[in-house]
Amino acid sequence: MARQVTLKDIARETGVHVSTVSRALDSNARRSISAEVVERVETAAKNMGYRPNRLASGLRTRRTMMVGIMLPDITNSLFPPMIRGIESVLEPAGYASILVNTDNDDRREARMLQMLLNHGVDGIIDAAPSRVDPSIENREAGDVPIVTANRRVDAAGVPAVISDEASGIAAALRHLYDAGHRRIAHIAGSDALSTGVTRRRAFEETARALNLQLPEGAIVSTLRYDEGEGRRAAEALIDGDGVYTAFLCANDRLALGAIEALRDRGLNCPADVSVTGFNDIPLLDHISPGLTTVRILKFEVGRFAAELLLRMMLEPDSQVPSITTLPVNLVIRESVAAPRKAARDAEKMA
């Protein structure tokens, strides 16, 4: 078996000191070295087949160059673009990612967090927190920085990168209103999540601004952001006392479940009931009808979260914003249409 190439071997090959080789191969330490030397060292390391010993490096620097990424549902297509955004920052900086899935379970999240800490990660990006999340809040004073992405916790001091939930919901509701809808129901996310409670409040506030009457039962909360919960909530609305011509859903998967429920009851979207979503997950333009939704900047959420975390890891005393809010925009497709005349007449008599 061939002997493993060391930093000393590269130093002899390039004619520089071994400490210079070490800094040149560290993306966070090479700033004091000329670009010519960095290129020479990197070329020699590649040609010689050098592989860094992360374990030895970690013992020396007290850094493992690993970051934990916590997801609430690894099957949700919302998250791959977000992960790509995270890796676009961390990989060039020399960090590897450990991905864990919490299944939206607080106890599992606490276990996964502890597992990441036991593995010695240098930082954590958590896309799975609840609003009240002791597992994160208890780490606030710890030495491992944490940034939340897409969701946030209520406690102060935990930086978050989120989307402009309120303006997105307002835009979707106003779009339904402009299409002629006045009997609009909201299939809401869980109040345990920042996304659920913020989007619900935005729906209620915008409805008041539009002088929309929200009958009892017009808002149905869900336990999870998935199709099954969307179907259950839509069935409750269909079977309830209210007559609704539109469902504004707190995310796309709830909307897809709602459309399935409508079809099962012999109703058509958008002819009978219009439906909107939130997030703009991939392939929504390939289903029928194409789902009108609010597009969030998924890649950028991940990128900004990673940039904040990288700064916190490399400059522990630096100040970072507590909340970074990214813009959203409404994507109009075929799932919204004007309500039928019969529905409009029913609205007038209600």
TAGI-V148198 format. One record per backbone hydrogen bond with DSSP energy under -1.0 kcal/mol. NH is the residue of the N-H (numbers start at 1). CO is the residue of the C=O. If there is no record, write none. Layout:
BEGIN
NH_CO + NH_CO
END
This chain:
BEGIN
10_6 + 11_7 + 12_8 + 13_9 + 14_10 + 15_11 + 16_11 + 21_17 + 22_18 + 23_19 + 24_20 + 25_21 + 26_23 + 29_26 + 30_26 + 33_30 + 38_34 + 39_35 + 40_36 + 41_37 + 42_38 + 43_39 + 44_40 + 45_41 + 46_42 + 47_43 + 48_44 + 50_45 + 54_52 + 57_53 + 58_54 + 59_55 + 60_56 + 61_57 + 62_58 + 67_96 + 68_123 + 69_98 + 70_125 + 71_100 + 76_73 + 79_76 + 83_79 + 84_80 + 85_81 + 86_82 + 87_83 + 88_84 + 89_86 + 90_86 + 91_87 + 94_91 + 95_90 + 96_65 + 98_67 + 100_69 + 102_71 + 105_102 + 109_105 + 110_106 + 111_107 + 112_108 + 113_109 + 114_110 + 115_111 + 116_112 + 117_113 + 118_114 + 119_115 + 120_117 + 121_116 + 122_66 + 124_145 + 125_68 + 126_147 + 127_70 + 131_192 + 136_133 + 137_133 + 138_134 + 139_136 + 140_137 + 142_139 + 147_124 + 148_159 + 149_126 + 150_161 + 154_131 + 160_322 + 161_148 + 162_324 + 164_326 + 165_163 + 168_164 + 169_165 + 170_166 + 171_167 + 172_168 + 173_169 + 174_170 + 175_171 + 176_172 + 177_173 + 178_174 + 179_175 + 180_177 + 181_176 + 185_246 + 186_218 + 187_248 + 188_220 + 193_190 + 197_193 + 198_194 + 199_195 + 200_196 + 201_197 + 202_198 + 203_199 + 204_200 + 205_201 + 206_202 + 207_203 + 208_204 + 209_205 + 210_206 + 211_208 + 212_207 + 218_215 + 220_186 + 222_188 + 226_224 + 230_226 + 231_227 + 232_228 + 233_229 + 234_230 + 235_231 + 236_232 + 237_233 + 238_234 + 239_235 + 245_183 + 246_183 + 247_274 + 248_185 + 249_276 + 250_187 + 252_278 + 255_251 + 256_252 + 257_253 + 258_254 + 259_255 + 260_256 + 261_257 + 262_258 + 263_259 + 264_260 + 265_261 + 266_263 + 267_262 + 272_268 + 273_268 + 274_245 + 275_335 + 276_247 + 277_292 + 279_294 + 284_281 + 286_283 + 291_284 + 293_331 + 295_329 + 296_279 + 298_296 + 301_297 + 302_298 + 303_299 + 304_300 + 305_301 + 306_302 + 307_303 + 308_304 + 309_305 + 310_306 + 311_307 + 312_308 + 313_309 + 314_310 + 315_311 + 318_315 + 324_160 + 326_162 + 329_295 + 331_293 + 335_290 + 344_340 + 345_341 + 346_342 + 347_343 + 348_344 + 349_345 + 350_346
END
